[in-house]
Amino acid sequence: MKMKEKKKLKITADCVCDLPFGMLEENEVEIIYFHLVTENGSFLDRDEISADNVFEHMDNGGLRAESVPPTVQEYVDFFRKNLRESERVLHITISSKLSDAYKNAKEATLRMGFAGERVDIVDSESVSTGMAFLILKAAEMCKAEEESGQIIRELNLIKKRVSTTYISQNALYLYLNDKVKLATVKLVEMFQLHPVFKVSDGKIKLKFVLAGSYQNAVKTYIRWQLKKMNKINNKMAFLTHSGCNVKTLSEAKKEVEDSGSFKDVIVSKASACISSNCGPGTVGIIYLKKK
């Protein structure tokens, strides 16, 4: 019986990249799952639990919805599995400044001995579909049989061009995850403010706040984000959300499409772990800036 020939390189990623499953399959990218931990137990993100489940849990009196990265041993098992099918593995993680995923993945390669030398870890310095641009580029170069080192050099350039921002309805979930103080939550609620965040240098930072109805704030946020169209790569954008109502999402998508900035707008739903940190109704537009 003829043995199946190994691939030269396999691209893998953390599940919190929020790429639709169809795109992962099309690009032959395998993901490792994070855990969403509640009072009722630990669940595999995207496989056993969704953002909607998290919000339902919290709305019904839940006190905990914590995102936890894969353990070192889980990364070891994941990498060993993929090395049985490929000569090398290139794994892309969420920003090391937002999670221990990168640290755990690196530790896993050390525990694997010589096998670990065939696994490369790339810190995306991003989150959610901000990671997607690196994953898709890596997959494209992998299909073209580019070497791992060349792919890594290209990813290190691309990640500096990723623009990741999002708007949240309020600051409640940020407070529940120890990101802001209770006084901030009360201030935001009192003045009906909606915080806008930006991923910068691998960290999530408050950019500004918008007042008024949330639907109008989402439109204003998108217009602000797309105002410098001459600096935007128009190939593709992700409109990523954590479970918006149909009206808000459709109006947001129309706003992006009407701008004429992008040839392709991909709507993606955020994973449970991402959503547990930003809250329901969050909307983000993610794209690449020009070189």
Secondary structure, DSSP 8 states (H G I E B T S, - for coil): ------EEEEEEEEGGG---HHHHHHTT-EEE--EEEETTEEEEBTTTB-HHHHHHHHHTT----EEE---HHHHHHHHHHHHTTEEEEEEEES-TTT-SHHHHHHHHHHHTGGGGGGEEEEE-S--GGGTHHHHHHHHHHHHTT--HHHHHHHHHHHTTTEEEEEE-S-SHHHHHTTSS-HHHHHHHHHTTEEEEEEEETTEEEEEEEEES-HHHHHHHHHHHHTS-GGGEEEEEEEEEESS--HHHHHHHHHHHHHHT--SEEEEEE--HHHHHHH-TT-EEEEEEE--
